[in-house]
Amino acid sequence: MTPSIADTVQELNEALTPTRLAMSPVALVPTMGALHDGHAELLRTARALGDVVVVSIFVNPTQFGEGEDFDRYPRTLDADLARCEKEGVDVVFVPDAAEMYPFGIADGPMIDPGARGAVLEGASRPTHFRGVLTVVTKLLSIVRPSQAVFGEKDYQQLVLIRDLVRTLFLGVGIVGVPIVREADGVALSSRNAYLTEEERRHARALSRALFAGRDAAEAGAAAVMDAARGVLDDVPEADVDYLILTDPELGTPPDEGDARLLVAARVGATRLIDNVALTLGDPAAGAAHPRGAAG
Ligand code: AMP
């Protein structure tokens, strides 16, 4: 069935009226569009929850810093709508900035992500998570889903959104979806469209470094970092912003057990991020369900 398309909050409320009257649960999948197979996995996850599926497509200006790629971010609405239809989405919410920011994007209340928003991505992009958490809060308020689905591709974002829900008692379940990758390991991303063929080859260094780190995890944190750093050192075209090992909550990694290895690097003019779950030390010490896995 063709999804309903809502450009305004009022149209969204109209589209969801039967759902709300029937008290059927809603699952929300927030996106910035340019949908790819990674997003499709989120849509399928939402569908499998058995809820009415709402997808938002909004290139959120407040999460882009000055000089970042807001203006050239890929916008492919027709193809996105076709994909939403194929994946059985019920409602697509496509607001503009005036709808989402009634006081304009430079004014109005914003959500402060706290200390965990200032590290990793936040260190390089100081206003990024403020924009992300603000728009996610707005979308949750507008759609009022019982569950919202996010990718582990943006792992720090997923952690901060769980913090947000807990801190503000938003009463929505947050479902994390593992990273969808190309056959050569590169994580799918709308920004991969910026890469030249040569840059695309260099981009493989990120996932190769993460996998090398994961493969060395039994020998401990230092071995993880050596292995990952070794791969990145061989590809100077991938200009590393950070390579950091944390615990699943982005804190200090444990000596043994579940951890996360996160990387950001610039390839040409494009900033790419990726991450992987790993178990340090004795593999039997890891929990069966690391944070961020679905559920
Ligand atoms: P974006 O449109 O880039 O803001 O992404 C929307 C959602 O899709 C976020 O929750 C992302 O983490 C998720 N996502 C993007 N790429 C992937 C991927 N390769 N695998 C899994 N989830 C993804």
Residues whose N, C-alpha, C, O or C-beta is under 5 A from the ligand:
A	BS01	AMP	P30 T31 M32 G33 G38 H39 V149 F150 G151 E152 K153 D154 V177 P178 I179 V180 A187 L188 S189
